[in-house]
Each structure stands twice: as structure tokens, then as C-alpha cells.
Amino acid sequence: MKHKLAGLPVIVSDVGGPRDLVQHGRDGFITKALDAGELAEAIGRLTEDPKLRERMGGLARGRVETRDWSEAFEKFWHASP
């Protein structure tokens, strides 16, 4: 059975590694760490706009379809501080 990717946009914090995997406003949202208002706004945008959610989800899926753990490790290992 082939693994099926969900194809959902994500909301991540601007602190930590996941922010490097998201293009803000394109395939997800990057919110300011510990800012509950900004997080709530991003959640609201995705829940209230099905077309935005579908478009962003499709783009998010496209970005990760070809990724593998080796590629992710290499990108992490060679990242500049």
C-alpha cells in the first residue's frame, strides 16, 4: 500500500526547524512564537477560507512529496546559523 500524504497547510512557530520548511502565505503560515493572537488569526484564515486551505494544502503536499530523511538531514546539517 502506497503512503498517502495528507496535503494540508501547516502553521508553525518562527522558532525552531519547521519554519525552514514552510513558505509563509504560500503553503502554510509562520507565526510569532508564543503569540496566541497571531496563531488564532492563522487558524481562523484556514478554517474560514476553504479555497485558501485547498490551494495551500496542494502546494504543501507538492513540496514534501519528493523529500526523504536523507535530504532533510543534509539540509539541516549544512544549514548556516
Backbone torsions as a table, in degrees:
resi	resn	phi	psi	omega
1	MET	NA	127.9	-179.7
2	LYS	-77.3	138.3	178.6
3	HIS	-69.3	130.7	179.3
4	LYS	-102.8	128.6	177.4
5	LEU	-84.6	145.0	-175.2
6	ALA	-71.0	-38.6	-178.7
7	GLY	72.0	46.9	179.0
8	LEU	-113.3	142.7	173.4
9	PRO	-69.6	156.6	-179.0
10	VAL	-122.2	160.7	173.2
11	ILE	-122.8	121.1	-178.7
12	VAL	-126.5	164.8	176.9
13	SER	-84.2	156.5	176.1
14	ASP	-80.0	8.1	177.3
15	VAL	-116.0	128.6	177.7
16	GLY	101.8	176.3	-173.8
17	GLY	-65.2	-37.6	-175.8
18	PRO	-56.6	-27.6	-179.2
19	ARG	-61.3	-26.6	179.5
20	ASP	-74.5	-11.5	-178.1
21	LEU	-100.4	-2.7	-174.7
22	VAL	-119.9	135.8	172.2
23	GLN	-99.5	106.0	-174.1
24	HIS	-53.0	127.2	178.3
25	GLY	81.4	-8.4	179.8
26	ARG	-104.4	-56.3	-179.2
27	ASP	-123.1	9.6	178.3
28	GLY	171.6	-171.4	178.6
29	PHE	-126.6	140.6	173.0
30	ILE	-109.1	118.9	-178.2
31	THR	-108.9	157.3	178.4
32	LYS	-66.8	133.7	-179.4
33	ALA	-55.4	136.4	176.0
34	LEU	64.5	15.3	178.2
35	ASP	-99.5	93.5	-176.2
36	ALA	-62.5	-33.9	179.3
37	GLY	-65.9	-42.4	179.1
38	GLU	-67.4	-39.8	176.9
39	LEU	-62.4	-45.8	179.8
40	ALA	-62.1	-38.0	178.8
41	GLU	-64.3	-43.7	179.3
42	ALA	-63.9	-43.6	177.7
43	ILE	-60.7	-44.8	179.8
44	GLY	-60.2	-43.4	179.9
45	ARG	-60.7	-42.5	-178.4
46	LEU	-72.9	-35.7	-178.6
47	THR	-77.4	-28.4	-176.2
48	GLU	-91.7	-11.3	-175.8
49	ASP	-128.1	88.2	-177.7
50	PRO	-59.0	-35.3	179.7
51	LYS	-67.4	-41.1	176.7
52	LEU	-62.4	-46.3	-180.0
53	ARG	-60.1	-43.4	-179.9
54	GLU	-67.2	-44.9	-180.0
55	ARG	-62.4	-49.4	-179.5
56	MET	-64.4	-38.3	178.8
57	GLY	-63.1	-41.5	177.9
58	GLY	-64.1	-41.5	177.6
59	LEU	-66.8	-38.6	178.6
60	ALA	-63.6	-44.4	179.5
61	ARG	-61.6	-43.9	179.1
62	GLY	-59.4	-35.1	-179.7
63	ARG	-70.4	-29.3	-174.6
64	VAL	-104.4	-8.7	-177.4
65	GLU	-56.7	-36.6	-176.4
66	THR	-99.3	-0.3	-179.1
67	ARG	-75.8	149.7	172.7
68	ASP	-140.1	170.4	-176.1
69	TRP	-63.1	-34.1	179.1
70	SER	-63.6	-44.6	179.1
71	GLU	-64.4	-43.7	179.2
72	ALA	-61.2	-42.1	179.1
73	PHE	-63.5	-46.4	-179.6
74	GLU	-59.7	-44.1	179.3
75	LYS	-62.5	-43.2	178.7
76	PHE	-64.2	-47.9	-173.6
77	TRP	-63.6	-35.8	-175.2
78	HIS	-99.4	8.3	-179.9
79	ALA	-69.9	142.8	176.5
80	SER	-82.5	143.1	178.3
81	PRO	-70.9	NA	NA
